[in-house]
Amino acid sequence: MNTFTKAIFLTLATGSVSAQNISTGGALRAQVAEASSNSPPKKCVPDTRPQTQSKTADKTRFRFNYEKSDVVCADKDGITYEVGEFDKVNDSDQCAEMCTNDTTTSLSNVIRGFNYDCDARICQCLYDQGTIDRNSAKKFDNSNYETRNRKGSGSIKNYVRSTDNYCFKLVGAELTGEGLELFQKTHLYLQSFDA
């Protein structure tokens, strides 16, 4: 098998690009075209990698990644999460900000990601089953914590089709200057008991 044939075979084997899209002009162009056709509209998703700074959760910075459009996030078994909803949210950046700063500190620290419904302007902050309770639910406009349906748990690994929804996954949380300083002071304080 020559190098060109190997390259096309590997492209077809690893990507979702069909053989009809590949010409001698290159498989790369076909992959770029396919990726750009799946891009969300800027009015709904201004940033596909939003970052927020928590004002309460030990000054933690949260990083989210856009996963997929026309779906809601689900766990490895395809089960959707417990949600806390905010209404009248302008875009996914505002949704990320609200999930980080308009909830209780205990919820900010355990968020899995969020769904944003562009058409209805609804933001769903995602949590494992049993995370939201009567008190923390008061921060949201709506929540499904009281429904008897099984809810997801663990990392976002799957999706459920849902028109005009965009799934975002939490990919990182890190302490910033003030949060790191608080952590160090707490660590020193706890060490003082060992002496």
Salt bridges, closest charged atoms under 4 A:
ASP77 OD2 - LYS76 NZ 3.60
ASP77 OD2 - ARG150 NH2 3.65
ASP128 OD2 - ARG112 NH2 2.94
GLU174 OE2 - ARG61 NH1 3.41
GLU181 OE2 - LYS185 NZ 3.36
